[in-house]
């Protein structure tokens, strides 16, 4: 049966033209929205670089290696905040990575099926708690606890070690890089463990079953089959956590103590890039001081951008392998 | 033979040790959650009172008073953030899902959006400071809302994009074959069928900005009094918590804990709600 030819109604052409125009307009509007996402990122990089140019021009490369911070005389060196940011994040990673791996192992291999979803949800709740709550808890509860029960032990036992001992000698203040590292670790555990758990699930069952059939234990399957298969994504998850730790502001601001004195001891107060900006930006009296803080923001943005980009690329690698399999 | 049994025992033991350590790690992680929640609830409850929602933030000795103006400010700033961030986010998400598949620009936007998702919020605050606060010459609620909108944006983009891609392509094809223009297909059919997912994204974004403090410090600043003018500094709960907690006054500390409890409870309810919504969408799509 053939349909009779549609008579062209007088309005037909106009309707088609209108639809085509609306489609084009709609598409343009959506594209504008997408470009605004790019603009947000480029704008952040550009405006912080522009705002920090005074500091970069004034101090040059010495900005990165000087630990002299004197707001009154307009001398600013960024070594202490940079060092504080890197050390607290490194500490956080040292604590969070093994714990997250343990949680992922527990959730994929050990726990009974019915227990997995609620526990995974509970761990992810940790990520939902606002960072200011971590900060308050860290300052009012964790810091006194560490000062009374943990710092003296760290000082006596780890401080007595040759070489690394100097990292652990200091007064038991409770606040400092060790505390900040611990709080950061708790904050990034949910991110790292949920990435690990998700990618562990992507391992083909037949690979794991083959290993079990050869007589492997659960641990051997995880260590020799699951981990090598998901290696790039696991490292990606770790970098994702690192990116979060580097940029975390409020929790660190509470427990780091905002000191500009350089100290190699982890028990001493210090400052991080984010905490210096949070503490001093509204009180900055000179243009140079404000420019210095914006320049620090630029450095932080660049470093986290690189870390997060690496994380993303590593995670995409596993996704691509999945797609080709 | 005995060599073999010894090896076997050692492997079994190693396995048991690893699994026990994994369980202990989980227990370790959950104990922090329990500790933090317990502290927040117990300290917050003792300071909770109706005055919290009806009275202004008190001056320094900090006895009595509430956080009413801060709650109002938080609602205003969050509303501004959602009003700016949500439409742009949905638009960009729709573009990624419907127009940008397998296009280089789409890959770049998706990649950078994921980075924006984890970018340090304090640096986004610095951006808004140079963009709005400096040219206008003063801190404002509007600037605070804009800073939070930059946090809302990537969350909404990501969920919209993901949820739209879950909609079966037969639905697109059926609508297009009826001669429906593409913009109508997207708005009236695809967006509607992915509605629950998109709403989840908005709820998640709201949960993220509810406790966000860092970018507000130098955009919305703070204000001890009522402020209805969006071009003036405004108090927000997280910033007031920060100010009060860092002070030496016990009255302020108590108010900070009460505020912390309300914020935490709100965020947890939101994430629970979005989880439920998401679970429901999955069921309807299967």
Interface residues (C-beta under 8 A of the other chain):
Chain A: X19 X20 X22 X23 X25 X26 X27 X29 X30 X31 X32 X33 X34 X35 X36 X37 X38 X40 X41 X43 X44 X47 X48 X50 X51 X98 X99 X100 X101 X102 X103 X105 X106 X107 X109 X110 X111 X119 X121 X122 X123 X125 X126 X128 X129 X130 X131 X132 X133 X134 X135 X136 X137 X139 X140 X141 X186 X189 X190 X193 X217 X218 X219 X220 X222 X223 X240 X243 X244 X246 X247 X248 X249 X250 X253 X254 X274 X277 X278 X281 X282 X293 X294 X297 X298 X300 X301 X304 X305 X308 X309 X312
Chain B: X11 X12 X14 X15 X18 X19 X21 X22 X23 X24 X25 X26 X28 X29 X30 X32 X33 X35 X36 X37 X39 X40 X43 X87 X88 X89 X90 X91 X92 X94 X95 X96 X98 X99 X100 X105 X106 X108 X109 X111 X112 X113 X114 X115 X116 X118 X119 X120 X121 X122 X123 X124 X126 X127 X129 X130 X131 X150 X153 X154 X157 X181 X182 X183 X186 X187 X207 X210 X211 X212 X213 X214 X217 X218 X221 X238 X241 X242 X245 X246 X253 X256 X257 X260 X263 X264 X267 X268 X271 X275
